[in-house]
């Protein structure tokens, strides 16, 4: 069977995932990553499907981690035969569990949507006011005036720097940025690629070095 036939066999075997009994903040129940995995795992094994999460980007905003993930559903007998879903997740944690929570959230929803699983939960009915985050525009339009290849380079560099910040190694983040030997306009442009918490962390570290001198 090809990957679509294998996924179809799983869909025929599983149609619903039960919410857990415990409540969050004594208000509502939810379907956890573990519940979805436990329900699907034996059927994925039987169908010969391996699920591979590929984390593409992680961003930190205070105590919230955002993870952009591509989840691959792979035919074990023919690995090049696969289906991939792009998804994202958020994880809020005051310590170091945010990235794990964010990736688990992303994988959970990829599984739910890929196999059209019902959970009894309808997030569309929630009436929540959208509060957009303030966006800092690129200073003097420097970013918009840059060629696409230079924007790609700076975005990649920003991702590398962000990876150090996520694991709380701000020193390496700052050093990696400085070692790139950017020009004046490039420094202005790349600074707009970071959110306020990332900029604050790097500024705080740089200021501490100045005070030490």
N, C-alpha and C positions, 0 to 999 in steps of 0.2 A: 504494500500500500504506500501511496505517497503521503506527504505530511498532511495534506488537507483531509484525506480519508482517515488518517490516524486521529486527527483532531476531531473529526466528525464522530468517530467511535467513542471518544471521551464525552462529547456532548450528549450522546445518546445514553451514556451511563450515569451522568451527573447533571442535574438540572437546578438544584437548590442547595444553598448553604445556610444552615441555621445560625441565627444570631446567638451570641453567648448570653448566659443568664445574668452575669454581673453587669452593673451599670457604671457608667462614667459620671463621676460627680453626682451620683444618685439621681441622674436625669434620664439617660438613654442607654440602650444596649447597642452593640455593634458587632460586625463580623470581622474577626481578627485575621491577620496574615497566617497564623498557625492553623486556624480553623479551615481556611481555604486550601492551604497546602495539604492538610490531613485528608480532606475530602477528595482531592484530585490525585494525590501521589500514587495510590495503587493503580488507578486507571491510566495514568501517564506511563507507569512502568509496563503495564500490560500492553499498551498501545505502542510502546517503543518510542516514546517522546522524551527528550531531555530538555529541560528548561534552563537557559543560560542568561542571567542578567549581566548586561554590559554597561557599567556606569560611565557615562560620557562627560558629565560635568557635575561638580558639587559647589554650591554657594552657601556662605554663612552670613546670616543676618541676625546679629545678636545671638540669642539662644535658639534660633530656628535655622535648620539646615534644609536646603533645597537640593534635590538630586534629580538629574535628568538621565534617564535610563532607557536603553534599548533592550527589550527582552526577546531572546531568540527561542523559538520552538523548533527543535532539531530532530530530524528523522535519524534514529540511531544506526539504521542499516545503510543510510546514504547521507552523511553529514552535510553535504552541499545542498540537500533538499531541506529547506527551512522556511519558516515564516517569522517575521520580526515585527514587533510592536514598539513604537516610541511612546514613552510615558514619563511621568514625573511624580515625585512624592515630597512631602514635607514632614520633618521630624523636629519636635520641640523638646529640648532637654537641657537642663542647666549644667550638665557635665559633658561626658563624651559619647553619649548614646544617640545623639542627633542623627549622624550619618546612617547608622544602622536602621533607625526608625524610618528615615526618609526612603531608603532603598526598599525596605520591607513594604512600605505603603505603595510605592510604585509597582513593585512586583505583584502585590495583591490585586491591584486594579487591572493590571495587564491580564492576569489569570481570569478575573471575573468577566472582563469584556471579551477576551479571546474565546471563551467557552460559553458566553451568553448566560451566565449563572444568575439566578434570582437570589436576593438576600432579604427581601421584605423591606428594604430601605430605599427611599426615594429622595435623594439629595436635591432634586429639582423643586420639591415642594417647600424647602426651607426659604423663608423670607428674610434674607440678610442683606443689609445695606452695604454696597461696595464702598470701601474707603481706599481710594488709590494712594499708593506710596508716592511721595514727592520725588520727581525726577530732576536730576541736575543736568541741564543741557550742556553739551560740549562747549567749552570756553571758546568764544569768538568764532564758533563754527569750524574749529580746527579739524575735528573728527570728520565732519561731512566733506571737507575739502580734500581729504586724503584718498589716494587711489585704493582700489579694492584689495590689492595684494598686500599693501601696507596695513590696512585695517585687519586683514586676516592674521598677519604676523603679530600685531599688537593684541588681538583677541586671544591668540594662542599663548602669548607671553603672560597675559593677565590670568589665564587659566592655570598656568604653571605656578604663578605667584600665589594665587588663591588656594591651590592645593596645600601649600606650606601653612597658610593661615588656618585652614580647616583643621590641621593636626596640631595647631597652636605652636608652630615654630615660626614666629614672626621674624626672628633674626634672619633665618634663611630666606624668608619672603623678601625682606628688604635687600639683602645681599644679592639675591637672584635678579631683582629689578635693577639694582645699581650696576651689576656686571653686564647688563645688556647694552650699556653705553648708548642710551637713547639721546637723540637730539632734543632741543628745547620744545619744539612743537610735538614731538612724539611723547615727551613726558606729560605735556598737558593733555594730550589725547588719551593716553592709557589710564590716566588718573580717573577719567570719566567712566572707565570700565568697571571700577570697583564701587561697592555700595558704601554707605556711611560707616558701618561698623568695621569694614576692611580698611578704609582710609584712616579711621581713627586709631586702629591697632598699629598701623605702620607709622603714623605720625607720632604716636606715644613712644614707640621704640626709638625712632630717630631723635626725638627730643631728649630722651634719657641718655643717648650717646653724647649729645651736645652738652648736657649738664655735667656728665662725667668728665668731660674735657676741661 
